[in-house]
């Protein structure tokens, strides 16, 4: 089970059962926008590689559940 602990804008703090610390949920369109910004402003960064992996995982999980993306690819 995941408990919502709070939210601010497009971010939500949530804690999964069995986890010591909460995680930060980021809306998919916000994540895609961050990727676009990094591709333009920091094309050689480690952050870009990480966010690309997150976006890929997000898109794969959305597809696995038959859900459309909140942005165009």
PyMOL Python script that loads the backbone (N, CA, C, O; Angstrom):
from pymol import cmd

cmd.read_pdbstr("""\
ATOM      1  N   UNK A   1       0.848  -1.183   0.000  1.00  0.00           N
ATOM      2  CA  UNK A   1       0.000   0.000   0.000  1.00  0.00           C
ATOM      3  C   UNK A   1       0.888   1.238   0.000  1.00  0.00           C
ATOM      4  O   UNK A   1       1.975   1.233   0.578  1.00  0.00           O
ATOM      5  N   UNK A   2       0.429   2.273  -0.637  1.00  0.00           N
ATOM      6  CA  UNK A   2       1.152   3.535  -0.684  1.00  0.00           C
ATOM      7  C   UNK A   2       0.282   4.612  -0.039  1.00  0.00           C
ATOM      8  O   UNK A   2      -0.895   4.762  -0.366  1.00  0.00           O
ATOM      9  N   UNK A   3       0.883   5.350   0.874  1.00  0.00           N
ATOM     10  CA  UNK A   3       0.169   6.430   1.560  1.00  0.00           C
ATOM     11  C   UNK A   3       0.643   7.774   1.024  1.00  0.00           C
ATOM     12  O   UNK A   3       1.844   8.028   0.935  1.00  0.00           O
ATOM     13  N   UNK A   4      -0.298   8.621   0.674  1.00  0.00           N
ATOM     14  CA  UNK A   4       0.027   9.992   0.262  1.00  0.00           C
ATOM     15  C   UNK A   4       0.283  10.807   1.522  1.00  0.00           C
ATOM     16  O   UNK A   4      -0.527  10.805   2.449  1.00  0.00           O
ATOM     17  N   UNK A   5       1.413  11.503   1.549  1.00  0.00           N
ATOM     18  CA  UNK A   5       1.784  12.291   2.721  1.00  0.00           C
ATOM     19  C   UNK A   5       1.638  13.793   2.495  1.00  0.00           C
ATOM     20  O   UNK A   5       1.534  14.560   3.452  1.00  0.00           O
ATOM     21  N   UNK A   6       1.631  14.204   1.254  1.00  0.00           N
ATOM     22  CA  UNK A   6       1.485  15.622   0.962  1.00  0.00           C
ATOM     23  C   UNK A   6       1.720  15.885  -0.509  1.00  0.00           C
ATOM     24  O   UNK A   6       2.208  15.021  -1.237  1.00  0.00           O
ATOM     25  N   UNK A   7       1.370  17.084  -0.939  1.00  0.00           N
ATOM     26  CA  UNK A   7       1.603  17.431  -2.340  1.00  0.00           C
ATOM     27  C   UNK A   7       1.927  18.909  -2.459  1.00  0.00           C
ATOM     28  O   UNK A   7       1.552  19.730  -1.622  1.00  0.00           O
ATOM     29  N   UNK A   8       2.637  19.210  -3.530  1.00  0.00           N
ATOM     30  CA  UNK A   8       2.976  20.593  -3.859  1.00  0.00           C
ATOM     31  C   UNK A   8       3.075  20.660  -5.374  1.00  0.00           C
ATOM     32  O   UNK A   8       3.992  20.092  -5.965  1.00  0.00           O
ATOM     33  N   UNK A   9       2.139  21.350  -5.999  1.00  0.00           N
ATOM     34  CA  UNK A   9       2.129  21.441  -7.453  1.00  0.00           C
ATOM     35  C   UNK A   9       1.976  20.068  -8.089  1.00  0.00           C
ATOM     36  O   UNK A   9       1.053  19.323  -7.757  1.00  0.00           O
ATOM     37  N   UNK A  10       2.879  19.733  -9.003  1.00  0.00           N
ATOM     38  CA  UNK A  10       2.837  18.450  -9.701  1.00  0.00           C
ATOM     39  C   UNK A  10       3.637  17.362  -8.999  1.00  0.00           C
ATOM     40  O   UNK A  10       3.950  16.333  -9.598  1.00  0.00           O
ATOM     41  N   UNK A  11       3.966  17.583  -7.741  1.00  0.00           N
ATOM     42  CA  UNK A  11       4.742  16.612  -6.972  1.00  0.00           C
ATOM     43  C   UNK A  11       3.916  16.096  -5.805  1.00  0.00           C
ATOM     44  O   UNK A  11       3.091  16.817  -5.243  1.00  0.00           O
ATOM     45  N   UNK A  12       4.149  14.838  -5.449  1.00  0.00           N
ATOM     46  CA  UNK A  12       3.458  14.266  -4.299  1.00  0.00           C
ATOM     47  C   UNK A  12       4.451  13.432  -3.495  1.00  0.00           C
ATOM     48  O   UNK A  12       5.224  12.657  -4.057  1.00  0.00           O
ATOM     49  N   UNK A  13       4.421  13.598  -2.194  1.00  0.00           N
ATOM     50  CA  UNK A  13       5.233  12.800  -1.292  1.00  0.00           C
ATOM     51  C   UNK A  13       4.416  11.590  -0.880  1.00  0.00           C
ATOM     52  O   UNK A  13       3.285  11.731  -0.414  1.00  0.00           O
ATOM     53  N   UNK A  14       4.982  10.393  -1.048  1.00  0.00           N
ATOM     54  CA  UNK A  14       4.242   9.170  -0.750  1.00  0.00           C
ATOM     55  C   UNK A  14       5.179   8.146  -0.136  1.00  0.00           C
ATOM     56  O   UNK A  14       6.378   8.137  -0.415  1.00  0.00           O
ATOM     57  N   UNK A  15       4.621   7.284   0.704  1.00  0.00           N
ATOM     58  CA  UNK A  15       5.430   6.255   1.345  1.00  0.00           C
ATOM     59  C   UNK A  15       4.791   4.892   1.143  1.00  0.00           C
ATOM     60  O   UNK A  15       3.618   4.680   1.447  1.00  0.00           O
ATOM     61  N   UNK A  16       5.591   3.982   0.623  1.00  0.00           N
ATOM     62  CA  UNK A  16       5.146   2.599   0.419  1.00  0.00           C
ATOM     63  C   UNK A  16       5.378   1.809   1.697  1.00  0.00           C
ATOM     64  O   UNK A  16       6.362   2.028   2.404  1.00  0.00           O
ATOM     65  N   UNK A  17       4.467   0.890   1.987  1.00  0.00           N
ATOM     66  CA  UNK A  17       4.636   0.013   3.142  1.00  0.00           C
ATOM     67  C   UNK A  17       5.993  -0.677   3.076  1.00  0.00           C
ATOM     68  O   UNK A  17       6.428  -1.122   2.014  1.00  0.00           O
ATOM     69  N   UNK A  18       6.640  -0.756   4.203  1.00  0.00           N
ATOM     70  CA  UNK A  18       7.920  -1.443   4.278  1.00  0.00           C
ATOM     71  C   UNK A  18       9.116  -0.578   3.934  1.00  0.00           C
ATOM     72  O   UNK A  18      10.256  -1.015   4.088  1.00  0.00           O
ATOM     73  N   UNK A  19       8.879   0.632   3.475  1.00  0.00           N
ATOM     74  CA  UNK A  19       9.980   1.542   3.137  1.00  0.00           C
ATOM     75  C   UNK A  19      10.215   2.504   4.295  1.00  0.00           C
ATOM     76  O   UNK A  19       9.270   3.019   4.893  1.00  0.00           O
ATOM     77  N   UNK A  20      11.477   2.735   4.600  1.00  0.00           N
ATOM     78  CA  UNK A  20      11.813   3.628   5.717  1.00  0.00           C
ATOM     79  C   UNK A  20      11.526   5.086   5.376  1.00  0.00           C
ATOM     80  O   UNK A  20      11.030   5.841   6.212  1.00  0.00           O
ATOM     81  N   UNK A  21      11.839   5.473   4.150  1.00  0.00           N
ATOM     82  CA  UNK A  21      11.667   6.864   3.742  1.00  0.00           C
ATOM     83  C   UNK A  21      10.645   6.975   2.621  1.00  0.00           C
ATOM     84  O   UNK A  21      10.506   6.061   1.808  1.00  0.00           O
ATOM     85  N   UNK A  22       9.929   8.097   2.578  1.00  0.00           N
ATOM     86  CA  UNK A  22       8.981   8.323   1.491  1.00  0.00           C
ATOM     87  C   UNK A  22       9.695   8.610   0.176  1.00  0.00           C
ATOM     88  O   UNK A  22      10.884   8.928   0.147  1.00  0.00           O
ATOM     89  N   UNK A  23       8.945   8.491  -0.897  1.00  0.00           N
ATOM     90  CA  UNK A  23       9.443   8.824  -2.224  1.00  0.00           C
ATOM     91  C   UNK A  23       8.693  10.024  -2.776  1.00  0.00           C
ATOM     92  O   UNK A  23       7.671  10.445  -2.234  1.00  0.00           O
ATOM     93  N   UNK A  24       9.215  10.555  -3.847  1.00  0.00           N
ATOM     94  CA  UNK A  24       8.604  11.708  -4.499  1.00  0.00           C
ATOM     95  C   UNK A  24       8.001  11.262  -5.819  1.00  0.00           C
ATOM     96  O   UNK A  24       8.706  10.734  -6.679  1.00  0.00           O
ATOM     97  N   UNK A  25       6.705  11.470  -5.984  1.00  0.00           N
ATOM     98  CA  UNK A  25       6.021  11.156  -7.232  1.00  0.00           C
ATOM     99  C   UNK A  25       6.010  12.404  -8.098  1.00  0.00           C
ATOM    100  O   UNK A  25       5.685  13.494  -7.626  1.00  0.00           O
ATOM    101  N   UNK A  26       6.366  12.242  -9.362  1.00  0.00           N
ATOM    102  CA  UNK A  26       6.404  13.351 -10.311  1.00  0.00           C
ATOM    103  C   UNK A  26       5.420  13.032 -11.432  1.00  0.00           C
ATOM    104  O   UNK A  26       5.428  11.924 -11.967  1.00  0.00           O
ATOM    105  N   UNK A  27       4.575  13.991 -11.788  1.00  0.00           N
ATOM    106  CA  UNK A  27       3.627  13.787 -12.876  1.00  0.00           C
ATOM    107  C   UNK A  27       4.382  13.490 -14.170  1.00  0.00           C
ATOM    108  O   UNK A  27       5.462  14.033 -14.402  1.00  0.00           O
ATOM    109  N   UNK A  28       3.811  12.628 -15.008  1.00  0.00           N
ATOM    110  CA  UNK A  28       4.463  12.212 -16.244  1.00  0.00           C
ATOM    111  C   UNK A  28       4.775  13.353 -17.192  1.00  0.00           C
ATOM    112  O   UNK A  28       5.838  13.367 -17.813  1.00  0.00           O
ATOM    113  N   UNK A  29       3.865  14.313 -17.313  1.00  0.00           N
ATOM    114  CA  UNK A  29       4.134  15.429 -18.219  1.00  0.00           C
ATOM    115  C   UNK A  29       5.242  16.328 -17.675  1.00  0.00           C
ATOM    116  O   UNK A  29       5.994  16.920 -18.450  1.00  0.00           O
ATOM    117  N   UNK A  30       5.348  16.432 -16.368  1.00  0.00           N
ATOM    118  CA  UNK A  30       6.440  17.193 -15.750  1.00  0.00           C
ATOM    119  C   UNK A  30       7.767  16.494 -15.995  1.00  0.00           C
ATOM    120  O   UNK A  30       8.773  17.142 -16.285  1.00  0.00           O
ATOM    121  N   UNK A  31       7.767  15.185 -15.879  1.00  0.00           N
ATOM    122  CA  UNK A  31       8.975  14.398 -16.137  1.00  0.00           C
ATOM    123  C   UNK A  31       9.419  14.545 -17.594  1.00  0.00           C
ATOM    124  O   UNK A  31      10.608  14.710 -17.867  1.00  0.00           O
ATOM    125  N   UNK A  32       8.477  14.487 -18.518  1.00  0.00           N
ATOM    126  CA  UNK A  32       8.797  14.641 -19.945  1.00  0.00           C
ATOM    127  C   UNK A  32       9.340  16.037 -20.234  1.00  0.00           C
ATOM    128  O   UNK A  32      10.247  16.189 -21.052  1.00  0.00           O
ATOM    129  N   UNK A  33       8.802  17.045 -19.580  1.00  0.00           N
ATOM    130  CA  UNK A  33       9.285  18.412 -19.751  1.00  0.00           C
ATOM    131  C   UNK A  33      10.713  18.562 -19.218  1.00  0.00           C
ATOM    132  O   UNK A  33      11.535  19.249 -19.825  1.00  0.00           O
ATOM    133  N   UNK A  34      11.004  17.926 -18.096  1.00  0.00           N
ATOM    134  CA  UNK A  34      12.363  17.936 -17.553  1.00  0.00           C
ATOM    135  C   UNK A  34      13.331  17.287 -18.529  1.00  0.00           C
ATOM    136  O   UNK A  34      14.438  17.786 -18.727  1.00  0.00           O
ATOM    137  N   UNK A  35      12.926  16.177 -19.142  1.00  0.00           N
ATOM    138  CA  UNK A  35      13.762  15.507 -20.132  1.00  0.00           C
ATOM    139  C   UNK A  35      14.067  16.434 -21.302  1.00  0.00           C
ATOM    140  O   UNK A  35      15.216  16.531 -21.732  1.00  0.00           O
ATOM    141  N   UNK A  36      13.053  17.111 -21.818  1.00  0.00           N
ATOM    142  CA  UNK A  36      13.266  18.045 -22.932  1.00  0.00           C
ATOM    143  C   UNK A  36      14.253  19.144 -22.553  1.00  0.00           C
ATOM    144  O   UNK A  36      15.140  19.485 -23.335  1.00  0.00           O
ATOM    145  N   UNK A  37      14.096  19.692 -21.360  1.00  0.00           N
ATOM    146  CA  UNK A  37      15.010  20.746 -20.899  1.00  0.00           C
ATOM    147  C   UNK A  37      16.445  20.240 -20.798  1.00  0.00           C
ATOM    148  O   UNK A  37      17.376  20.931 -21.212  1.00  0.00           O
ATOM    149  N   UNK A  38      16.627  19.050 -20.257  1.00  0.00           N
ATOM    150  CA  UNK A  38      17.969  18.488 -20.127  1.00  0.00           C
ATOM    151  C   UNK A  38      18.583  18.180 -21.488  1.00  0.00           C
ATOM    152  O   UNK A  38      19.777  18.396 -21.694  1.00  0.00           O
ATOM    153  N   UNK A  39      17.774  17.678 -22.415  1.00  0.00           N
ATOM    154  CA  UNK A  39      18.289  17.391 -23.761  1.00  0.00           C
ATOM    155  C   UNK A  39      18.815  18.658 -24.426  1.00  0.00           C
ATOM    156  O   UNK A  39      19.798  18.619 -25.166  1.00  0.00           O
ATOM    157  N   UNK A  40      18.158  19.772 -24.159  1.00  0.00           N
ATOM    158  CA  UNK A  40      18.561  21.047 -24.760  1.00  0.00           C
ATOM    159  C   UNK A  40      19.722  21.695 -24.004  1.00  0.00           C
ATOM    160  O   UNK A  40      20.675  22.181 -24.614  1.00  0.00           O
ATOM    161  N   UNK A  41      19.635  21.698 -22.673  1.00  0.00           N
ATOM    162  CA  UNK A  41      20.586  22.470 -21.872  1.00  0.00           C
ATOM    163  C   UNK A  41      21.781  21.675 -21.340  1.00  0.00           C
ATOM    164  O   UNK A  41      22.816  22.260 -21.020  1.00  0.00           O
ATOM    165  N   UNK A  42      21.651  20.370 -21.242  1.00  0.00           N
ATOM    166  CA  UNK A  42      22.725  19.557 -20.650  1.00  0.00           C
ATOM    167  C   UNK A  42      22.843  18.211 -21.370  1.00  0.00           C
ATOM    168  O   UNK A  42      22.694  17.157 -20.752  1.00  0.00           O
ATOM    169  N   UNK A  43      23.112  18.251 -22.682  1.00  0.00           N
ATOM    170  CA  UNK A  43      23.077  17.014 -23.474  1.00  0.00           C
ATOM    171  C   UNK A  43      24.131  15.968 -23.096  1.00  0.00           C
ATOM    172  O   UNK A  43      24.001  14.812 -23.500  1.00  0.00           O
ATOM    173  N   UNK A  44      25.147  16.324 -22.351  1.00  0.00           N
ATOM    174  CA  UNK A  44      26.192  15.375 -21.960  1.00  0.00           C
ATOM    175  C   UNK A  44      26.113  15.006 -20.482  1.00  0.00           C
ATOM    176  O   UNK A  44      27.047  14.401 -19.956  1.00  0.00           O
ATOM    177  N   UNK A  45      25.031  15.353 -19.806  1.00  0.00           N
ATOM    178  CA  UNK A  45      24.968  15.194 -18.355  1.00  0.00           C
ATOM    179  C   UNK A  45      24.522  13.801 -17.915  1.00  0.00           C
ATOM    180  O   UNK A  45      23.813  13.089 -18.627  1.00  0.00           O
ATOM    181  N   UNK A  46      24.962  13.452 -16.729  1.00  0.00           N
ATOM    182  CA  UNK A  46      24.509  12.214 -16.082  1.00  0.00           C
ATOM    183  C   UNK A  46      23.019  12.330 -15.763  1.00  0.00           C
ATOM    184  O   UNK A  46      22.281  11.348 -15.833  1.00  0.00           O
ATOM    185  N   UNK A  47      22.594  13.529 -15.417  1.00  0.00           N
ATOM    186  CA  UNK A  47      21.173  13.748 -15.116  1.00  0.00           C
ATOM    187  C   UNK A  47      20.302  13.398 -16.313  1.00  0.00           C
ATOM    188  O   UNK A  47      19.227  12.822 -16.144  1.00  0.00           O
ATOM    189  N   UNK A  48      20.741  13.733 -17.507  1.00  0.00           N
ATOM    190  CA  UNK A  48      19.976  13.412 -18.714  1.00  0.00           C
ATOM    191  C   UNK A  48      19.822  11.907 -18.867  1.00  0.00           C
ATOM    192  O   UNK A  48      18.731  11.424 -19.168  1.00  0.00           O
ATOM    193  N   UNK A  49      20.884  11.175 -18.666  1.00  0.00           N
ATOM    194  CA  UNK A  49      20.830   9.706 -18.770  1.00  0.00           C
ATOM    195  C   UNK A  49      19.828   9.154 -17.759  1.00  0.00           C
ATOM    196  O   UNK A  49      19.028   8.279 -18.089  1.00  0.00           O
ATOM    197  N   UNK A  50      19.872   9.660 -16.539  1.00  0.00           N
ATOM    198  CA  UNK A  50      18.966   9.190 -15.486  1.00  0.00           C
ATOM    199  C   UNK A  50      17.517   9.492 -15.835  1.00  0.00           C
ATOM    200  O   UNK A  50      16.659   8.617 -15.720  1.00  0.00           O
ATOM    201  N   UNK A  51      17.237  10.715 -16.257  1.00  0.00           N
ATOM    202  CA  UNK A  51      15.859  11.092 -16.576  1.00  0.00           C
ATOM    203  C   UNK A  51      15.363  10.338 -17.799  1.00  0.00           C
ATOM    204  O   UNK A  51      14.187   9.980 -17.863  1.00  0.00           O
ATOM    205  N   UNK A  52      16.232  10.088 -18.770  1.00  0.00           N
ATOM    206  CA  UNK A  52      15.822   9.257 -19.920  1.00  0.00           C
ATOM    207  C   UNK A  52      15.386   7.876 -19.447  1.00  0.00           C
ATOM    208  O   UNK A  52      14.376   7.349 -19.913  1.00  0.00           O
ATOM    209  N   UNK A  53      16.140   7.289 -18.524  1.00  0.00           N
ATOM    210  CA  UNK A  53      15.774   5.975 -17.980  1.00  0.00           C
ATOM    211  C   UNK A  53      14.434   6.036 -17.264  1.00  0.00           C
ATOM    212  O   UNK A  53      13.612   5.131 -17.409  1.00  0.00           O
ATOM    213  N   UNK A  54      14.206   7.099 -16.487  1.00  0.00           N
ATOM    214  CA  UNK A  54      12.934   7.252 -15.782  1.00  0.00           C
ATOM    215  C   UNK A  54      11.775   7.382 -16.755  1.00  0.00           C
ATOM    216  O   UNK A  54      10.727   6.767 -16.557  1.00  0.00           O
ATOM    217  N   UNK A  55      11.952   8.178 -17.804  1.00  0.00           N
ATOM    218  CA  UNK A  55      10.885   8.365 -18.800  1.00  0.00           C
ATOM    219  C   UNK A  55      10.600   7.046 -19.516  1.00  0.00           C
ATOM    220  O   UNK A  55       9.440   6.702 -19.741  1.00  0.00           O
ATOM    221  N   UNK A  56      11.639   6.313 -19.871  1.00  0.00           N
ATOM    222  CA  UNK A  56      11.448   5.018 -20.522  1.00  0.00           C
ATOM    223  C   UNK A  56      10.673   4.074 -19.611  1.00  0.00           C
ATOM    224  O   UNK A  56       9.739   3.409 -20.060  1.00  0.00           O
ATOM    225  N   UNK A  57      11.051   4.008 -18.340  1.00  0.00           N
ATOM    226  CA  UNK A  57      10.344   3.149 -17.383  1.00  0.00           C
ATOM    227  C   UNK A  57       8.888   3.582 -17.241  1.00  0.00           C
ATOM    228  O   UNK A  57       7.989   2.742 -17.204  1.00  0.00           O
ATOM    229  N   UNK A  58       8.658   4.882 -17.162  1.00  0.00           N
ATOM    230  CA  UNK A  58       7.300   5.425 -17.066  1.00  0.00           C
ATOM    231  C   UNK A  58       6.476   5.006 -18.273  1.00  0.00           C
ATOM    232  O   UNK A  58       5.353   4.524 -18.127  1.00  0.00           O
ATOM    233  N   UNK A  59       7.035   5.192 -19.466  1.00  0.00           N
ATOM    234  CA  UNK A  59       6.313   4.857 -20.694  1.00  0.00           C
ATOM    235  C   UNK A  59       6.036   3.359 -20.796  1.00  0.00           C
ATOM    236  O   UNK A  59       4.961   2.959 -21.242  1.00  0.00           O
ATOM    237  N   UNK A  60       6.990   2.532 -20.390  1.00  0.00           N
ATOM    238  CA  UNK A  60       6.780   1.075 -20.419  1.00  0.00           C
ATOM    239  C   UNK A  60       5.685   0.661 -19.442  1.00  0.00           C
ATOM    240  O   UNK A  60       4.842  -0.172 -19.772  1.00  0.00           O
ATOM    241  N   UNK A  61       5.696   1.242 -18.236  1.00  0.00           N
ATOM    242  CA  UNK A  61       4.672   0.896 -17.246  1.00  0.00           C
ATOM    243  C   UNK A  61       3.294   1.385 -17.685  1.00  0.00           C
ATOM    244  O   UNK A  61       2.298   0.691 -17.476  1.00  0.00           O
ATOM    245  N   UNK A  62       3.226   2.559 -18.283  1.00  0.00           N
ATOM    246  CA  UNK A  62       1.944   3.065 -18.780  1.00  0.00           C
ATOM    247  C   UNK A  62       1.409   2.138 -19.870  1.00  0.00           C
ATOM    248  O   UNK A  62       0.227   1.794 -19.865  1.00  0.00           O
ATOM    249  N   UNK A  63       2.270   1.734 -20.801  1.00  0.00           N
ATOM    250  CA  UNK A  63       1.864   0.841 -21.888  1.00  0.00           C
ATOM    251  C   UNK A  63       1.413  -0.514 -21.347  1.00  0.00           C
ATOM    252  O   UNK A  63       0.449  -1.094 -21.847  1.00  0.00           O
ATOM    253  N   UNK A  64       2.102  -1.017 -20.334  1.00  0.00           N
ATOM    254  CA  UNK A  64       1.751  -2.313 -19.750  1.00  0.00           C
ATOM    255  C   UNK A  64       0.343  -2.303 -19.155  1.00  0.00           C
ATOM    256  O   UNK A  64      -0.296  -3.348 -19.037  1.00  0.00           O
ATOM    257  N   UNK A  65      -0.131  -1.118 -18.783  1.00  0.00           N
ATOM    258  CA  UNK A  65      -1.477  -0.996 -18.216  1.00  0.00           C
ATOM    259  C   UNK A  65      -2.475  -0.422 -19.206  1.00  0.00           C
ATOM    260  O   UNK A  65      -3.607  -0.101 -18.846  1.00  0.00           O
ATOM    261  N   UNK A  66      -2.045  -0.296 -20.467  1.00  0.00           N
ATOM    262  CA  UNK A  66      -2.940   0.202 -21.499  1.00  0.00           C
ATOM    263  C   UNK A  66      -3.284   1.674 -21.353  1.00  0.00           C
ATOM    264  O   UNK A  66      -4.347   2.106 -21.801  1.00  0.00           O
ATOM    265  N   UNK A  67      -2.412   2.443 -20.740  1.00  0.00           N
ATOM    266  CA  UNK A  67      -2.667   3.858 -20.505  1.00  0.00           C
ATOM    267  C   UNK A  67      -1.918   4.716 -21.512  1.00  0.00           C
ATOM    268  O   UNK A  67      -0.774   4.423 -21.859  1.00  0.00           O
ATOM    269  N   UNK A  68      -2.557   5.758 -21.971  1.00  0.00           N
ATOM    270  CA  UNK A  68      -1.919   6.701 -22.877  1.00  0.00           C
ATOM    271  C   UNK A  68      -1.014   7.656 -22.118  1.00  0.00           C
ATOM    272  O   UNK A  68      -1.122   7.805 -20.901  1.00  0.00           O
ATOM    273  N   UNK A  69      -0.127   8.297 -22.853  1.00  0.00           N
ATOM    274  CA  UNK A  69       0.793   9.240 -22.240  1.00  0.00           C
ATOM    275  C   UNK A  69       0.185  10.632 -22.187  1.00  0.00           C
ATOM    276  O   UNK A  69      -0.595  10.990 -23.069  1.00  0.00           O
ATOM    277  N   UNK A  70       0.520  11.427 -21.174  1.00  0.00           N
ATOM    278  CA  UNK A  70      -0.011  12.778 -21.076  1.00  0.00           C
ATOM    279  C   UNK A  70       0.806  13.795 -21.883  1.00  0.00           C
ATOM    280  O   UNK A  70       0.726  15.000 -21.642  1.00  0.00           O
ATOM    281  N   UNK A  71       1.583  13.300 -22.829  1.00  0.00           N
ATOM    282  CA  UNK A  71       2.416  14.144 -23.680  1.00  0.00           C
ATOM    283  C   UNK A  71       2.642  13.419 -24.996  1.00  0.00           C
ATOM    284  O   UNK A  71       2.385  12.220 -25.103  1.00  0.00           O
ATOM    285  N   UNK A  72       3.123  14.149 -25.998  1.00  0.00           N
ATOM    286  CA  UNK A  72       3.427  13.546 -27.306  1.00  0.00           C
ATOM    287  C   UNK A  72       4.878  13.175 -27.361  1.00  0.00           C
ATOM    288  O   UNK A  72       5.734  13.927 -26.894  1.00  0.00           O
ATOM    289  N   UNK A  73       5.177  12.003 -27.937  1.00  0.00           N
ATOM    290  CA  UNK A  73       6.559  11.547 -28.105  1.00  0.00           C
ATOM    291  C   UNK A  73       6.885  11.527 -29.551  1.00  0.00           C
ATOM    292  O   UNK A  73       8.002  11.173 -29.927  1.00  0.00           O
TER     293      UNK A  73
END
""", "prot")
cmd.dss("prot")
cmd.show_as("cartoon", "prot")
cmd.util.cbc("prot")
cmd.orient("prot")
